[in-house]
Amino acid sequence: MVMVLLICLIVPVTPQLRASFPVEQTLLLLTSLMAACMVVGWRQGGSLWRALFWVALALVTLAYRQPPADAVYGLIERGFAFESGSQYATLARGWTLILAASFGLVSLFSPNQPFISRALSTLAVSAGLGFVLVLLSPGGPARISNAMGTEYARRVSESMTQLRNPPGASRSKAPAEAEALDAFTQMQEEQTVEISRRSATLVPALLALESLAAMAIVWSLYHRLNPRPIGPALSRLRDFRFNDQLVWGVAVGASIALVPAFAEAKNAGYNLLLFFGALYILRGFGILGWISDGNVLRLFFAVAMWTLIVFVIAYKLGFFIALGAPLISLAFSLGLGDTWVDWRRMLQPKPI
């Protein structure tokens, strides 16, 4: 939990993460979702003071307008501060309010739902409300797309300036070290620009995944801070599963992305594939964890064999494959196949 919270803190100061996360103010998401959980906990007999504290903290972070200026507090402030007068600030605050309110209402009216069902229901309600508001707003979806494109460009420009002119850094006198530093900076710049270019077209899927991760963090943190549970605690990754009907998300996304007749809606297909594909990859990692059952050698052998198979196929077809692609493809294959095969039941030892 500490490691995950630290990752959330460094998002606003890491160029590659800033270029991928739609909402870089991660603390804003976490505090608002925590406030919603605390209110639900109070409604179910929990502490009123806890609820009031987190609601007040969420309101403060939502209303904060001054951009970070002090280097000492900049890291924390960047988690909820916005540039004054930007359309992105309105969008991020609006989505945060919709998401927190939806999560609270779903948790209040479905107290026995497991987390993943609750989170997916929250995303469905939030996406529906957000879509209606976008259609009713001046400019519609094009205005939202332009605002996010402008925001990504601003982040890239700011990150590039920080990379080229780091505060308190002095130029190395050794030519070799200076050349290596310039090459490393150039690589970071190219990565950041490429990530932001791809992220700009995948904002809906990335926003849904970021929101899902924020809800999972808050759900786990809430049950550590509040003795009043508002639903089942998070189970282990090896037990992770969800409704098998979500396979239609992958099928529809693949059809839209690959069939030439849907060329105009190809970005929508890619967004569906990214979101539902990520869910099935996570499910596949759960199956890998179940197969290994704590046996690192067994897990290593399974991953190594699959990596070898994928590399041989890639070599025969004549294209390069990224280092993490074999593991991701294995996880996706296991997760998607689990819809029909149910690996954990099939591989369960039968009693004699």
N, C-alpha and C positions, 0 to 999 in steps of 0.2 A: 504494500500500500504506500509506504514512504517513497519507494522508487517511482511509482506511477504518479504520485503527487509532484515529485521533483520534475518529472518529464512535462507535466502540465505547466509548471512554473517557467521552464526554459523555452517553451514554444514561442513566445513573443520576441525572444532574442536569438533564435536560431534561424538563419536564412532559409534553409531547406524546409523546415517545419512551417515557417511563416508563409512560404510559397505554396503550401499544400493545404493547411487548415483554413477552411472558410472563415471561421470565427477564431481569431488568434487570442481573444480575451477569454482564456479558459477559466480563470477564476470567476468571471461573471456567470458563466454557465453553471459552475459547481455551486456557488453560493445560492443562486436562484433555485436550483433543483433541490438543494439541501433545505432551503426555506419551505418549499412545497412539501417535502417529506416530514419536516418537523410539524407543520400545520396538520397534516394527516395524522401524525402520531398524537398530537394534542387532542384531535377530535375522537381518537380512540382511547383516551384516558391518560395520555402522557403529560409531560410538563408544559404548562403555558409559558413559563419564562424562557424555556429553550426555544419555543416557537417564536416568541416575540423577538428574541435576540437575533435569530437567523433571518427573520423577515426584515428587521431593521438593517442588518448587514447587507441583505440583498438590495434593499432600496437605496442604500448609500452607494453601492457599486454601480447600480443602474443609473443613478443621478450624477455620478462623478463625471466632470467635463474637462478638467484641466489635464493636458497631456503630461506624461512624465518628464521632469526636467532635472531633478536631483539624482545624481548617479548612485547615491546610497539607497534610495527607495525606488529607483527606476524599475528594478526587476519585478517588485510586487505590484507597482502601479500599472505596469504594462499588462498585467493580467485582467484589468477592468477599465483602463483608460482609453479614450478614443480621441482622434484628431478632431478638433472643433469644426463643426459645420459640414461634416462629410455625410453623404447619403448612406455610406456603409454603416455608420454608427446607428442610424435609425433602423436599418435592416437587422443588424445584429441584436440590438435591444428588443426589437419587435419579435424576432424569432425566439429569443431567450424567454420572454414573457409567455409566448404561446406554448413553448415546450414545457416550461415549469408548471403552468396552469393545467395543461393537458395531463402531465404526469401525476399531478396531485389529484385531479378528478378521477382518472383511471384507477389510481391506487385507492381512492376513497370508496368507489363503487364496485371495485373488484378486489376485495381484500385477500382472497384465496388464490388469486392467479400467481403462477411462478413469474420470476422476474422477466424472462425473455418474452413471454406472452404479453406482459404488462408494457414492456418497453416498445415492442412492435406495435401494440395498440396505440400507444402514445404517439409514435411516429406517424401512424396513419391519420390520427385525429389532427395532429399539428400540421402535417403536409396538406390535408384537406382544407383546413382553415387558412393556412398560408397561401394556398393556390387561389382560393376565393378572393382574399385580400389583394393579391397581386393583380388578378383580373379586374378588380374594381378600382385599382389605383391608376392615376394618370401615367400613361406610358406603357403600362402592363409589363409583361415579361422582358421586353427589350430594355426597359429602364433598369430593371434589376440586373440584367446581364451586363449592361454598360457600367453600372455602379461597382459590381464585383470586378470587372476588368480593370477599372480605374484603381480600385483598391489594391489588386495584385501588382499592378504597375508601380504604385507608390511604395509598396513593401519592397519590391525588388530594387527600386532606386535607392531607398533608404539603406537596405542591406549592403548594396554595392558600395555606397559611400562609407559605411562602417568597416567593410572589409579592406578597402583601399587606404583608409585613414583611421586605423584603430586608435582609440584614445590612450595616451600615455605610452605609445610604442615608438621606439626609435629605429631608424634605418640601420640594418646590419652593415658593418664595414666589410665583411667578407663577401666577395663577389659570388661565391658558390652558394652561400646561405641566402643571399638576396635573390639569386636566380631561382632557388628552390622555393622560397617564400612567394615569389611572383607566380610561379607555376601552380602552386597550391591555391593561391587566391584566384587565379584564372579558372582553375577547375571548379572551385566553389561557385564562381559567378556563372559559369556555363550550366552547372547543375541547377542552380536556383532559377535561372531564366527558363530552362526547359521544363522544370517542375511546375512553375507558375503558368506556363503556356498550356500545359495539359490540364492543370487544375481548373483553369478558367472555364473549360467545357464540361467539367465533371463536378461542378459545385453542388448540385442536388444530392448526388450519391455521397460525396465527401462530407457534406453537412449532416446527412442522416447517420453516417458511420461515426462522425465526431460526437453527435448527440447521443447515440447509443452507448459509446464509450463513457461519456460524461455521466449518463444515468447509471451505468454499472459501477463506476467509481463512487458516486454518491450513495447508491444503494448499499454497497459494502461498508462505506464509512459511517452511514447512518446507524447501522446495526452495531457498530463499535462505540458510538457516542450516546446512543439512546437505548435504555433498557426496554422500551415499549416497542415491540416489533410491529411492523405494518404489512407484513407478508413473509413468505418463506425466504430464508437467507440464500445467498448465492451458493450453488452447489459447485463441486469440483469440475474443472474443465473436462475431465474424462467422462463425465456424465452429461455433457452439453448436447442438447438436441432441441428441435423445434418442430412445428407442424409441417408435415411432409408436403402439404399443398403449396408451400412456398417454392417448390421446384418450378411452378409455372412462371415465377418471376425470372428464373434463368432461361426458360424456354422462350418466353415472350421477348426478353432482352436480346437473346441470340438471334431470333427471327428478325427483329427490327434492324439489328446491326448488320446482319449478313445478307438479307434478301434485298436485291436491287430495287424492288418496288417501293421499299420504305426508305429510300436514300435520304429524303428530306428530314426524316425523324431519326437518323442514325445516332445522333448524340443522346437521344432519349434511350435508345437501346444500349449504348455504352454505359449510361448511368445505371440502368437496371442490372446489367451484367456485373458492374463493379460492386454494387450494394449486395445483391443476393449471392454473388460469387464470394464475397468476403465472409458472409455468414456460413457458407458451405466449407470454405477453407478453415474457419474456426471450428466447425463441426468435425472436419477431418483431423485437425490437431487433437481434438478430444478423443477421437478413435485411436490415434497414435499413442496418446497417453494411456488409454485403456489397454491397448495391446502390450505396451511395455510393462505396465503394472509395476513401475519402479525399477525395472531391469534396464539399465542404461545400455548394456551390450545388445540386448534384443532390439531396442529401438534403433541403435546405431546401425545394426546389421540390416534392418528393414529399409532405413533411409539410404544407406550406402548402395544396396542392391538396386533400389529404384533410381537413384542418381546415375548409376552405371548404365542402366537400360535407357534412360532418357538421353544421356550423352551419346550413346551409340546411335540411337535413332536420329538425333540432331546431326551427328557427323555424317551419317549416310545421306541425309537430306541436304546437307551442305549449308547449314546456317549455324550461327553462334547462339549459345544459350547462356543466360545469366546464371550466376552461381546459385542464387536462391530459387531459381525456377523449378528444378526437380523436386525440391521439398514442397513448394507451393502447389505444383501440379499433383503430387502425391496426396496432399491434404485435400485438395479440391476433388480429386477422383474418389477418395474414400468418403468424403462428406456427401457428395452427390449420389454415389452408389448406395450409401446407407439408406436413402429414400426407399429403395426396393429390396435391398439385401438384408439390412439390419445386422451389420457385422458383429456387434456386441452380443447379440443373441445367438448368431450362428456359431461364433467362436467360443461361446460359453461352455466350459467343460461339463459334460453330462454326468450326473451321479451314477455310480455303479450299483 
